[in-house]
């Protein structure tokens, strides 16, 4: 993606011993890099959660991970995944992992992870609250309030989809669903919903899509307002009673 739409010098076949060339514009890549996460969450009484994750990566997302994992020894792969998981959720501990299709670039790269994660569960006397977003959350607004001079860039379009299924704690049932969120700006849009799955579970879906483009600094307020809404959505908790 770094070369998408870039200027390049095309060197032509030499004629009479003279090498010639011309400036060209490389093709623009418009396809999205895709990451899909399916997480199963089991809340614990100590405030932590046991989380099983199946993650699928396509496009540049898969290429980035393969660039780190393919040449690495097994111990280095484990260390990289530990760091990667901690970057997704502060304090997350990697217990188990399986990597599939690592060297088969024609297929999506798959990670199957067993995690222990703090901070997802709040225990009260008669209620347990569990975060509906696990690995793709935005915890603070990345757009400054200060005056901006430079344009906004999305040079690599992406789609991040996370489905989180939260199991009801023992002898508890799912309560009322929290409100859904939908927000957008010039750079992308987010949809976040949580619905009970009978009495035994909640399922939350978060989808954030941004497409390749550039926008003037004057769009700052619009983009910041979207991220304010995203932060609010990502703090959503579901309740069991």
ZIWOTA-V55625 format. One record per residue. OMEGA is omega in whole degrees, -180 to 180 (* if undefined). NEAR is the number of other ideal C-beta (glycine too) atoms within 10 Angstrom. D_LAST is the distance of its C-alpha to the last C-alpha in Angstrom with 2 decimals. Layout:
omega = {OMEGA;OMEGA}
near = {NEAR;NEAR}
d_last = {D_LAST;D_LAST}
This chain:
omega = {180;-179;-176;179;-177;173;-179;175;179;180;-178;178;-180;174;-177;178;-178;178;178;180;178;177;178;174;-180;180;178;178;-178;-178;-178;166;-169;171;178;-179;172;-175;174;-172;174;-178;179;-179;-180;178;176;178;170;-173;172;-174;166;-176;-179;-177;177;176;-176;177;178;-179;180;-180;178;180;179;-169;-175;-177;-173;171;-176;180;179;176;179;180;179;-179;175;179;-180;179;180;177;178;-179;-176;178;-179;-179;180;179;-178;174;173;178;179;178;-176;-177;176;-173;177;-178;175;173;-177;172;173;-170;170;-172;167;-172;174;172;179;-170;172;-178;172;-176;-175;-175;170;179;-178;178;180;178;-175;-169;-176;-170;170;-174;179;-177;-178;-177;-177;173;-176;179;-178;179;-172;180;171;-177;162;-177;-180;-179;-178;171;179;-179;179;174;-177;175;-175;-180;179;173;-177;177;176;179;179;178;-178;-179;175;180;176;179;171;-178;180;173;180;-175;-178;-179;180;171;-179;179;174;180;176;175;-170;179;-167;-174;168;172;179;179;177;178;178;-177;174;-177;-178;175;176;-176;-178;-180;-180;178;-175;-177;180;-178;179;179;177;-179;173;-180;179;178;178;-180;-175;175;-179;173;173;-173;172;-178;*}
near = {16;7;11;16;13;11;9;12;8;10;10;10;6;9;8;4;5;7;9;10;10;9;8;11;9;12;10;11;17;11;14;19;19;19;22;19;21;15;23;17;25;16;25;15;10;9;13;19;24;15;24;16;23;16;20;19;21;17;19;19;22;21;14;15;20;18;10;14;18;12;9;14;8;8;8;12;17;13;13;14;19;14;12;16;21;13;10;18;21;10;12;25;14;17;12;9;16;10;18;13;16;16;10;10;12;5;13;18;23;16;21;14;23;14;23;14;23;15;13;24;22;14;14;9;4;7;13;22;18;26;23;27;23;27;22;20;18;17;11;6;16;11;18;9;9;6;7;17;5;7;12;19;11;15;12;18;22;18;19;20;17;23;16;26;15;31;19;23;17;8;6;17;14;22;17;8;17;19;10;14;17;11;18;15;22;16;21;20;16;23;16;24;18;24;14;19;13;9;11;13;18;25;17;27;15;26;16;21;17;19;16;19;15;10;16;11;12;10;16;18;12;15;20;17;15;21;18;14;18;24;15;14;26;20;13;22;19;25;19;24;13}
d_last = {47.74;49.73;52.86;51.44;53.87;55.86;59.61;61.58;65.23;66.30;69.24;71.69;74.12;77.20;80.38;83.72;81.92;80.06;76.27;74.76;71.31;69.34;66.11;63.39;59.78;57.42;55.09;51.82;48.67;46.16;43.71;40.23;39.06;35.84;32.90;30.00;26.99;24.49;21.76;19.25;16.63;14.99;13.05;14.26;13.66;16.88;15.75;17.75;17.19;19.43;20.71;23.25;25.32;28.04;30.14;33.12;35.89;38.83;41.79;42.33;38.89;39.96;43.43;42.21;40.14;43.00;45.44;43.54;42.66;45.72;48.34;46.15;46.33;43.29;42.56;42.92;40.56;37.85;38.54;38.46;35.11;33.65;34.93;33.81;30.19;30.21;31.60;28.77;26.02;27.11;26.71;25.98;27.68;29.38;29.22;30.85;32.61;34.71;37.00;38.37;41.29;42.28;45.95;45.75;45.76;45.88;42.28;39.03;38.23;35.10;33.04;30.51;28.71;26.44;24.87;23.00;21.69;20.62;19.06;16.52;13.45;12.34;10.54;9.74;9.40;5.88;4.76;6.64;9.09;11.67;15.07;16.18;19.78;21.14;24.95;26.48;25.08;27.36;26.44;29.34;31.87;34.88;37.24;39.17;39.84;43.46;46.30;46.58;49.93;49.16;47.72;44.34;44.66;42.61;45.20;42.85;40.54;37.13;34.08;30.83;28.11;24.79;22.27;19.03;16.83;13.55;12.40;8.88;8.83;10.05;8.48;5.08;5.42;6.55;6.34;9.89;12.42;14.15;17.89;20.43;23.36;26.99;29.79;33.32;36.56;39.99;38.96;35.92;32.66;28.94;26.26;22.54;19.86;16.31;15.25;12.62;14.49;13.46;10.07;10.89;11.64;12.52;16.23;17.84;21.61;23.85;27.59;30.21;33.86;36.97;40.52;43.71;45.60;46.76;46.20;47.99;46.69;46.50;43.21;41.50;39.61;38.38;37.16;35.60;33.64;32.25;31.13;29.51;27.34;26.71;25.60;23.15;21.82;21.58;19.36;16.64;13.11;10.30;6.64;3.81;0.00}
